[in-house]
Amino acid sequence: MLPPGMPRFGEPVANFTAAVGKTAHLSCKVLNGTKFKVAWFHMDRKMLLTIHKTVVTRIPRFSVTQDGDDVWTLHINSVTKDDRGQYMCQVNTEPMISQIGFLDVVVPPEILDNSSSTSSVVVQENGNATLSCHATGNPDPQISWVREDQKPITIDKRKKVSRYEGASLHLRSVTRSDMGAYLCIASNGVPPTVSKRTELSVQYYSNVGPNGQCQRVVGANGPWVPTGRGCQRAVGANGPWVPTGRGCQWIVGANGSWVPMDRGCQWIVGANGSWVPTGRGCRKKGSLEGLEAEAFSVH
């Protein structure tokens, strides 16, 4: 115990919380300290900052003020993450007396692109997909997922949620209804909250639908598109299909071209075989690289 008249602390150093870029203040109240010197020391950096009214460190963001005879306040402008830690207020008595306050520096969230999903993810229909999102900040950010169109997220066949909490979103047995933009949202109570958009595309195959209509297929030999009475294949393996009046014809092919005839029959020119008219349509004579097909007009 110090003898009467010797310096002593009037109150503990209050901890302080500041956001990156803001100003922090740590105050130390020293009673009976007029004949002694007060110093500030950053323990984490092992760095002496100030002695009495003199700033020792070469970092210009630090300054010190004296309020009356007994309050010494350390000011830190434009706070950075490195400023976080313990600060010691000490008085050069014999023995030395000191007390410690803590500066916490809060940092808004920042999404780490290198460890998160890209802006576009492609998955086969009925396959599984995992969307990942990671972020830094202080406190540690919380990660959540929502759909941009505000539809529920289908986790599996039994579970749908409006918002999913977690860094990795696992989607099982993906269907076309799961296609769309997903938003990863990172927040930690320090503004601003940030987000990243990931577009999920689903590759799927589709057969001819009811009433002779065709549905579009992505990632096959080409997209299928509807026609009035039949099907056409745009951008196909052996050439695009286009509608005829009552069926389909193959034009711009590998081995020749299909052209319509007067009764809905079609004829291939310059191929390995030819089509000849019949009473009810066209039948193939010969072969075209193993392609099995018949085209019939509709009466």
Buried (B, 14 or more C-beta within 10 A) or exposed (E): EEEEEBBBBEEEBEEBEBBBEEEBEBBBBBEBBEEBBBBBBBEEBEBBBBBEEEBBBEBEBBBBEEEEEBBBBBBBBEBEEEBBBBBBBBBBBEEEBBBBBBBBBBBBBEBEEEEBBEEEBEBEBEEEBEBBBBBBBBEEBBBBBBBEEEEEBBBEEEEEEEEBEEBEBEBBEBEEEBBBBBBBBBBBEBEEBBBBEBBBBBBBEBEEEEEEBBBEBBBBEBBBBBBEBBBBBEEBEBBBBBBBEBBBBBBEBEBBBBBBBEEBBBBBEEBEBBBEBEEEBBBBEEEBEEBEEEBBBEE
